[in-house]
């Protein structure tokens, strides 16, 4: 272990111990009590609003227990821990860590590469981003607890940060000696290519993680020198790509004053210039009609649909036209990050780029078509379904299941009206109704 890693681990342990010293206040009067360290008093202050809400919910739950309220309490506990651990990190950060955290007063303001850089500067991401299950809810975890086998079950605690879902992975958070885990019940083993993380032992598919996901450590084993070298090389490459990506999102500007960021700034600016050159091909395109769209992008559509065997008419009529009737490559959803022809959200766009191994340009209409076709094909393989069902999951979410049905019905009344059994809905029932709504019944499996 290097000197930097040892110092980083020492700092992480000190931060973890300070968290444990910050007791859960039993009432609002206790929040600013005397006789506590400045750090503890500061932590209690930033978590006070959450604790007050928790007290109210716990009181209601004791009088009239409900499953919904129990989940709200758990989510608030995660929020309390997330706020406290981030505040403590800011308080005890090293000069380099402070440079990364500058002007980012909440975890939600960090970019994915900020978190990866914090890890490189000695921050224990398990302590920051995981909640241990089956222990005192005021406790936190760290690499030492995990390596000793004292904490094995966790909930991912990303919160409202859309920047890190599916980008920061379990492999970034857990110590290298954790060789096998379960993510939401799916068993995965640790690998370092094409990106560091855990891969489904049955399909070989990378297993992303999102806020609220459940992780279970199954096996801890030693990491040999060859494995450690492979891991370091993989992590270096992964960090480099994500940092450049985030700088491109920042107009090519460095994200901190650290020397390594200044070096990467020039590379990010060069990539932006290359992207602009590629866009020139479509600078005269103006969204007018479906025919104009087909006339301009016919060659790209033919190439990409042929690559995956996607029915071209279905792609154009039942996906692009439903998502973006004006066929406007610059259309942005005001309520989400959905953008372009296929209205793909930020996190999904990035995951598509990772699978393809290339950096796609959201402003390039051709790249939007490439991304939509890849994602539709991914869904079809992921769900083992027909093209028609893939269209539905494209709209509803690739992980759509029975637990999501009622929420989907609440925001999609036209689909709910078509369901055979709206009183006792199932995901299958919803998918069949949505297939009619999106006019894709002819592409459904028998």
N, C-alpha and C positions, 0 to 999 in steps of 0.2 A: 504494500500500500504506500502511495507517495505521501510526501509531507503535506501537500495541499489537501489530499483526501483525509489524512489523519486530523488536520486542523478543522476541516469541514465537518467531520463526524463529531469532533469534540464540541463544536459550536452548535450542531444540531441537537446533541444530547442536553446541552445547557438550555436551549430553547424549549425542549420537550419537558424538562424538569420544571421550568418556570410556568408552563401551561398547567402542570399538575398542582402548582401552588395556588392557582387562581380558583378558589372554591365557587360553587354555584350559590349565588345569593338566595337566601330563603324569602326575602322581601325587599321591596325597593329601598327601604330605609337603610339596609345593610350595605348598599352598593358603594357608598362613599364613607364607610366607617374608618375610624382612625387606626393606626398601628399596622398598616399594610405597606408593602413596598410600593414605590411609584409605578413599577411595571404592573403589579397586580391591580392597583387602583385604576390604572389606565385600561387594562383589559376588561375590568368590570364595567367601566363607563361605556366602552364601545359595544358591549354585549347587553347592556341594560334594557334597551327596547325589546330585544328578542326574549330576554328572560321574563320580562313583564308579561308578554304575550303567552309565554309558556305556562306561567303561573295560572293565568286565566283559563287556558285550555285544559290544564290538568285538573283544575277545580271542576270544570264542566264535565270532564271525563269521569271523575269520581262519582258524580251524581247521576250521570246518564251515559254510560260507555257506548261508543259507536266505533265501528271499524274506520270510518272516514276520519274521525277526530284523532284516532290513534296514529294514523299515517301523518296527519298534520303535525302532531307532536314530534314524531320521528324526524320529519323534514325540518322543523324548527330547531331540533337538537343539532342536526347537521349544520344548519345555518349558524347557530351559536358557536359551534366549534370552528367553523370555517372563518368567521369574522375574528375570533380570538387568536387563532393560529397565524392568520395573516397580519394582524396588528402586532403580535409578538415578533414576527419575522421583521417587520419594519422597524421595531424598537431596537432589536439586537443585531441588525444587519451589519455586515462588514462594509467597508467603503465601496468595494466592487458590487456587492449585492445592492447597496443603496443606489448606485448608479443605474442599475437595471430597474429598480422599483420607483425611480424618480417620477413624480406626477401621476403615479398609479396608486390611488388610495384604497382601491378594493381589488380583490382577486380577479373580478370580472374584467378589469381593464388590462390585465396581462395578456399578451399574445402567447401563442403556443411556444414560439422560440424563446420568449422571455423565461418561461418555466424551464425549458431545457437548458438555458444558460445559467439559471439559478442553480440547477443541479450540478453543472460543471464548476460552479463557484462554492460548492459545499452544502447546499440546502438538501435536506432529506425530504424528498417528494412524498414519501409515504406518510410522514407526519403532517404535511400540508394538504394532501388530497385524498386521504383515506380515513374512514371512520371504522374502528374495530367493532365487531358485533359480538354480543355475549359478555361484555364487560361493562363496568360503570360508564354510563353515557357521557360523563364529563371527562373521561380519560381519552388520551390520544394514543397513536401508535408510532413506531419508528422502525428502522431497519434492524436494530438490535433485538427488539421484541419478536420480529418476524423470523430472524435467523435462529433465535433460540426456540422457536415453535410456540411461544407464549400467546401470540395472536395469529389466527389462521383464517378468520372470516371477516370480510370488510364490505363496506358500501362505498362506492365511488362518490367523492364529494366535490364535484366540479361547480355545483351551484348553477347560476344563470350564465356562466361563461360559455358563449357559443363558439368562442375562438379555439377551445381546446377539446371539445367533444370529438372523438374519433381521430384526433391528431395526437394528443398525448395518450400513450398506451400503457397497459399494465407493465410492459417491459421497461418503460421509462421510470416507473414508480417503484416497483418491487426490487429487492436486492438481486444481484446476478445469480446467487446460489439457489434461488427459487426456480426449479427446473420444470415443474408442472403445476397447473392451476385449473380451476373451473371458473368460467365467466358465464354467469346466468345459467349454470348447470351444464355448459358445454366444456368438455375437457380439452385443454390445449397445452402444448409443450413449447418451451422457449427455443427460439431460433433467431438468427441475426440477419437473414436475407429473405426477401429483398429489403426488409426494414426490421429493426430490432423489435421483438415482441413475442406474443404467444400465438401459435397456429393450431387450428383444429386438428386433433390427432387422426380423425377419420378422413377429412376432406383436404387437409393441408392448407385451408383458407385462413388468412390472417383474421384474428379476433379483435375487433375494435372495442373500446369501452366508452360509455356515456355516463352522464350524471345519474346516480341512483342505481347503477348496475351492481350486481353482487359478485364478489371475488372470493374464492376459497383456495387457500394454499394446500396442495396435495403432496408435493414432494420437494425436499430440499437436498441438494447435492453439491459437491465441490465443483469449482470451475477450474479447469486446467489452464496452463499457460497459453496453449493454442486457442482454446475457447475464449480466454480473456482478450487475446489479441484480436480475434475475430469480432468480439463484442465492441471493443474500443474503436476499431475501424468502421464498423457499421454505425455506431452511435455518432462518430465524427461526421460521416457522410450525411446521416439523417439530420443532425443539427444544422449543418451547413446549408442543406436544401431548404429547411424550414426557415432559417434566418433570412436567406435571400428572398424567399417567398413573402415573408412578413415585411421586408424592406420594400419590395415591389408594391405591396399594398399601402405603403407609407410614401409613395411617390419616389421611391429609390433612395430615400434619406436614411442615414444611420439611426438606429433605435436607441442608442446610448452613446456616451462619450468614451466608451472602452476602446482600446486600441484595435481589438479584433473586429469591432463593428466598423471602424473607420476603413479598415482594409476591405471589408465586404461591400461597403457602400458603392465603390466604383463598379464592382461586378454587377450589382443590382441595377445600376443605371444603364449599363451596357445591355442587359437583358430587356429593359424597358424599351430601349431604342430598337432592338430587334423585333419586339412585339409590334411596335408602331409601323415598322416596314411591312410586316406581314398583313397588317390591317389595310394597307393601301389598296390591295386588290379589290376590296369591297367598299371603298370610300364613296362611290356614287350610288350605292344601293339605298333606296328609300322605300319603306314599307307601304305598299299600295294594295296588294291583293295576293291571294294564294297563287295565282298564275305568275305574278311577278317573282314571288318567292321560289317557285319551281323553276322558272326560267334562269334565275341567278344562281341557284344552288343545286341544280339538277345533277351535275357531275359529282358533287360531294355526297348528295343523298344516295345516288346509285352506288358509289364506292362503299360507303359505310353500311348501308342496309345489306349489300351483298356480302360484306365481310362476316356479318353475324346471322344472315338469313332472316332479317326482319322484314315483314311485309311493308313495303314502302307506302302504300295507300293508308295502311293503319297508322303508321308513324306520322304522316302528314295530317290526316283527317281526324284521328282520334287522340293524338297526343299534342302535336304542335298547335293545331287549330283550337283544341279545347283549352289549352293552357294560355294561348296567346293569339287570339283571333285576328289581330292586326299584323301578325308575323313581323313584329318589331324586335330586332335583336338587342335593343337598348331599353326594353320595357322593364321597369322595376316595380315589384310589389311594395306598396307603402307600408304594409304591415309585417313584412318579413324581409329576409335577404334574397328572396327568390328573384331571379334575373334572367333576361334573354328569351330566346325562342322557347326553350323547354322549362323556363321558370325554376331552375335548379338553385337550391340554397347554398350558402357559402361552404358549410361543412361537407355537404355531399359533393360539391365541385372539387374540393381538395382531395377527397377520398378517390374520386375518379382519376385525378392526375396521378395519385400514388400508384394506383393499379396499372395505369398505362406506362408509368415510368417517365413521363414527360410533363413539362409545365405548360398547362393550357392557359390561354388568354381569354378571360371572360368577355373582353371587349371585341373579340374576333368572332363574327358570325359562323365561320367555318368550324372553329373550335367548339362552339356551342352545339353544333350538329354532331360532331365527333363525340362529345361528352354525353349527349342524350342517348345516342345509340349504344355506347359502352355501358351506360347505367341501366338501360332497359335490358340489355343482354345479361348483365350481372344479376339483376333481379330475377330474370327467368331461371338462371342456373341456381341462384341462392334459394329460391322458393321451390324449384323443381316443378314449375307450372307452365301453362301455355302462354302465348304472346298476349292474349286477351287479359288473362289474369295479371300478367306483368304490367300491363297498362294501368290496371286498377291499383296495384301495389305502388306503381310510380306516383300516383296521386295520393294514396292513403299512407304510404310509408312501407319500406321493405320489411320491417319487423312487425307489421300489423297483425294483431291476434285478438282472441276473444276479449281480453282485458281492455282493449282499445275501442270496442264496438260502440258502447253507449256514448262515449265522448265524440266519436266520429258522427254518430247519428245526430247529436245535438247541434253540430255545425253544418250538417249536410242534409237539411230537411228534404230536398228533392229525391235524394237516394233513399232516405228512411221511408218515404211514402211507398216506395217500390218493394220494400222488404216483405217477405211472406209472413214472418212472425216477429213483428216489432216489440211485442211484449216480452219475449224471451229470445233476444237476438244472439246470433253467433257470427263469428268472422266469415264463415262460409256464406251465410245468408246475406251479409252485407256485400260481400264480393260479387255475388250473383246479381244483386240489385244494382250495384255500381256498374257492372258490365253492361246492363241495359241503358243506364244513364250515359255512359261514355260510348255507346253504340259499338261495343266490341264483342257482342255475343257470337258472331261468326268466327271469331278467333279463339274462342274458349275450347278447353279440352272436353271430350265427351263425358 
